[in-house]
């Protein structure tokens, strides 16, 4: 078989597990669960939950965790990316050299993660060995995302950087395919829908970029700095800005459908399910919007500011906040159904699977929660 044929076969073998992995209720392989950043888990949460294990890292944890096959992967301000077993024990740690606040991405046995030094690493998920690194010219705060080439023969990693650019990287070789230059820092994670990668920037614009070519497909003014990522459902994108405005954007018409006042900066990214959008603000509120009209259906006030993004799983919204509490809210009403006080501020987004919820704290502790009758995996 020729070299090109071998490469295509490797990508096909990679593509199929990727698709199965992203749909599994036992796997939360990325910051928002899927390429569209919906923040929706297929997990069936069984209350009450209990603390199964803790792990102490070397510094504050601002990164969000990912989980697959019982293993947890999470970045830390000590410059390491940690892999933990199903019992919360250290499997390996990779030394990136500087803080890794960006949530990792797991695809086909490889962990992709960016650092504040501006480097994207591809790390073998089993051993912690680096496969390649890609260097940008600014810090990376958002997670990597992924897409395929138009002919489905090349798996691609897409990441934003403080060098003002969105970078598209060959997932196997680490070589640049294209880069798109915005007008300012890119802080969030690009959401992927078909041929579009969409990202908000510190320039106040919502950028729609063609995933095949890296060319600008549209740009929408959202008035001010956009620190969070968007969630996509159908041809609509939902996101908030730093001034506390929340938007629904029509990706086909390239225009704002509605906008609503949220009352505080949207650092958190929204979650979407069943015609509802849930987000959170630094003024301590979790807010549920009607996706069609923008009407506020309910609000919940936490005891501290909220920068972690909500996750929807069945009847629950899982939320972490700076008051140190992990909460499960009723998705229909916003009423609190379960809470746990960790004792330290939580800024990372929880990772949610059937039998495990993981969140990291700013005192360096990683917490693993699960059903009371669950036996932890090796």
N, C-alpha and C positions, 0 to 999 in steps of 0.2 A: 504493500500500500504506500502511495506517495505521501510525503510529509503533510501536504495540505489536506489530504484525506484523513490522515491520523488526527490532525488538529480538529477537523470538523466532527469526527467521531467522539473525541474527548469532550467537545462542547456539548454534543447531543447527550452524552452520558451524564454530563453535569446538569444540563437543562431539565431533564426529567426528574431527578431527585430534588432539584430546586422547587419545581412545581408541587410535588408531593409534600415537601417539607413545609412550605408556606401555608398549606391548608390543614396541617395537623394540629389538633387541640393539645397535643403533648409537646409542641414546639413553638417557641416565640423567638424567631431567629433575627429579629430586627427591632429597632427602636419603637416603631409603631405597628409592628406585626406583619405588614405587607408593603409592597412597593407603592401603593396609593396612599400610604400613611393613614389608614382609616382608624387606627387605634382600637380595632375590634378583634377580640379573642374568641375562638370557638370553644373555649374551656367551659366546663360545667362546674361552677363554684359550689362547694358543699360546706355550708356553715354548721357548727362553728369551726373557725380556724384556730390553730395553735402554732406557737413558735417551734419549728422543727430543729433549727440550727442557727448558729451565728458564726461568722468568720471575721477576724480582725486584720484589715489591710494596714499598709504603712502610713497612710495619710487620709485626708478627706476624700470622700467619694461623691463626685458630682455627676458621674457617668450613669447612664441607665444600663441595666443588665439585659442580657439575652439568655434564653434557656433552650436547650435541645437535648433529647435523649437523657434527661436528668442532669446534664452538666450545665453549669452557669459560667458565663464569661462577662467580665466587667472591668472598666478602666478605673484608674485611681490617680490622685494628685501626686503620688510618690513616683510617678513615671512608669508604672507597671500596668500591664493588662493581666488579670488573674483568671485562671480556669479552675473551677471548683467542682468537686464530685457531687453526687446526689445527697451526700451527707454533709456537704459544706466544707469538705476538707480540700486542701490545696492539691491540685493536679499538676499544674505548672504555672509559672509566671514569666511573662515576656517583658524585658526591660526596654521600654521605648526611649528612656532618657529624659523625658520631660512629661508634664502632666497630660493625661489622656482623659479629658472630659467628654469627648465625643463618644456616644454609644457605639459598640461594635456591631458588625453585621456578620452573620454566619451563612455561608453558602457552600454546599457540597464539600464539607470538611475543611473549609478555609475561613478564618476570621479576618475580616477587613476592618481596620480601625485607623482613625486619624489622631494626630497629637497636636499640642499647642505649638510645637516646633514646625508644624506645617507638613508633616510627613504622613502619607498613607502607607500602612503596613499590610501585607498579606501574610498571615501566620497560619501554619498548620494546626488545625484544631485539636489533633490528637497529641502532638508532641510539644507545641509552642515554638517550633522552629520557624524562622522567618523565610518566606519564599521569595519575596521581593519588596522593595520600597519605592515609593513614588514621591518626589519632592515638589512641593508648591512653595510659593514665596510669602505665605502668611499662615497664621494659625488656623487650625481646623477645629471648629466647635460643634458642628453638626455631624450626624451619622452619614456613612456612605449609603447609597442606594444602588439598585441594579436594573439593567435592562438588557435586551438582546439586539444585535444588529438586525437590519431589515431582512436579511436572508436566513436569520436564526442560526448562523454559524459561529457567532462570536458573542460570548458573555462579556458584558461591560459593567464596570463600576463607575458610578457618578458621585462626585463629592464637591462641596463648596468650600471656599477658602477665603481668608481675610486678604488675599492678594486680589480681591474683587472678582475672581473667576470661578466658573463652574468647570470642573475637569472631568473628562471622560477617559477611562483607563481600560486597557485590555485586562480582563480578570486573570488570565493565565500568565501573561508575560510581564505585566506591570508597565507596559509602554503606553504613552499618550496617544489617544485617537483624535481628540479635539479639545479645545478649551474655549469657553464663551466668557467674554469680559463684560461685567456689569458696571454700574457707576459707583459702587462702594463695597464695603465688606459684605460677605455672604456668611450669615450666622447660623442658618437653619439647615435642614435636610431637604434635598429636592424630592418632591413627590413625582412619581412616574405614572403616566396614563397613556398607553399606546405609544404614539410618536412624540409625546410631549413630556418634557421635564419642567416642572414649575417650581419657582423659588421666589421668596420675598427677599429683599435686600435692604441694606442700610440707606440706600438711595431713595427709599419710599416707593419703589415700583415693584410690581408683581411681574416677574419675567417668565415668559413661555418660550422654551427652547426646544428646537427639533432634536430628538435624541439620535437621529441618524447622522446629521451634519454638524450639529452644534450652532446652527444659525438661529437668530432670533425669529420667533414665529408670532410674537405679540408682546406688548408691554402695557400694563395698566397702572395708573397712578392711584396708590392707596394712601396718599397724603403724608405719611411719615414712616420712620424706621420700623422695619418688620423683623423682629427677632425670632419669631416662631415659624414653624413649618405649616403647610397647608394639608388638609385632608381632602381627598377627591372621592366623589360619588357620581357615577355617570359622567355628565359633561359639566358638573358643578364643582367648584373648589371652595373651601371654607377656611378662613384664617382671620387672625386679629393683628392689630398693630400696637405700637408702644403708647399711643395716645388713648387706648381703650376702646377703639372702634372695631367691631367685628363685621366681616364681609362675607357675602356669597357672591362668587364670580362665575359668570358663564364663560366656559373655556372656548366654546364655539363662536359665540357672538363677541368675545373679547371685551366684556363690559361687566360692571358691577350690577347685580340683580337687586340686592338690598344691603343695607348696612345698619347696624344697631350699636348703641352706646352700651359698653360693658362695665364702665365705672373704674377701670384700672388697666395698667399695661398688661397685654397678653404676651407673657413669656412662654406660657404653655401652648402646646399644639392641640388642636381639637380632635375629638373622636366622633365617628359617625355610625349610626345604626338606626334602622327602622324609621327613617324620616326625621330623626332628631340629631342635633349636633351638640356635644357637650365640650365646653372648654373651661378654663379657669384663669383668674387674674391675680396680679400681685396685691390687690386689695382684699384678698382672703376669700373671694367668692368662687364657687363652682356654679356655672350657668348652663342651663339646658335651653337651646333654641329650637323652635320649629324650623326645619330645614327649608321649607317652602316659603314661609312668610317672614321669618326672622323674629317672630313673637317669642318672648321669654316664657317658657313653660314652668320652670321652677328655678330657685336659687338655693344654694346651701353655703353657709358661712363657716369657714374653718377658724382655728385659733391663731393661725399664722399665714403669711403670704404663701401663695402657691405658684411655683415655677415648674413643678413636675406636671407632665401631661396626663390627663385622665385616660383610663382604659375601660372599655365596655366589654363585659363578659356576661351574656345572658341577661338576667334580671338586675345586674349590679354594675355600678360605676366604681372603679377602684381608683383612689386618689391619695397621693402623698403630699405633705405640706411642711412648711418650716416650723410648725409647732411640734414636730417630731411624731406626728400621728399618721398611721396608715389607716384608711377608712374604706368601707364598702357602703355605698349609698344605693338606695332603691332607684333603679333607672327610670321608673315611671313617675316617682314623686319627689325624689331628692332626699328622702328621709334616711338618716343614718341607721344602718343595720348591724354594723360591727366596726370596732375600732381597736387599735393597739398603739400604745405609746412607747416609742423606741428610746426616748430620752435625748435625741439629737436631731437637728434639722434634716429634713429630707428634701432634696432638690432634684434627684434623679427619678425618672419615670419607672413605675413598677413593671416587671416582666411577669406575665400571667399565663399559666398553663393549667391543665386539669388538676394536677396534684401539687403544684408549687407556685407560690408568688414570691418573687425576690425583689428586694429594694435595698439600695445602699444609703448610708447616712454620712453626714459631714464629720462625724468622729471616727470614720474609717471602718465602721462595722457594716457587714453585709448580713441581712436578715432573710431567712428562708421560712415561709409559712405554708402550712398545708392542713388538710382535714385531720381531725383529732385521731381517727382510726388508721391513718396512713403510716406505713413502714417506709422509711427512707431507703433509697436505692444506693448501692455501692458506687 
